[in-house]
Amino acid sequence: MRKNEKLLLLQALKGEAAAWRKLALQISAEEEEGIDQELCRVLLNQAMELGDEESFFLYYRMFPEENIQFDDESYKEMTMEYLETDDPQVKEGLKRYLTFFREKRQMNN
């Protein structure tokens, strides 16, 4: 294990979500099948559990075959929040989720 990987692992174990995501990206860059893909899933799931939004989008880009559960009520709530907010940062974050869910829904239909 290289020094930068050790530092990332230490940060991840201390609870830094972005470090889990970065470790997953390093492992995925090695392009080995099998255990590396499963390890990426585990690392990204850990990052998502810690609230890392980028890991959510990365996970479903890396593993498009995964089914994501979303309900119409949550989609409607996000849409309403998007329409009502004046905060550009919140608006941009919501837009990413709304676009993602719309694309997933179209793929599943």
Secondary structure, 3 states (H helix, E strand, C coil): CCHHHHHHHHHHHCCCHHHHHHHHHHHHHCCCCCHHHHHHHHHHHHHHHCCCHHHHHHHHHHCCCCCCCCCHHHHHHHHHHHHHCCCHHHHHHHHHHHHHHHHHHHHHC
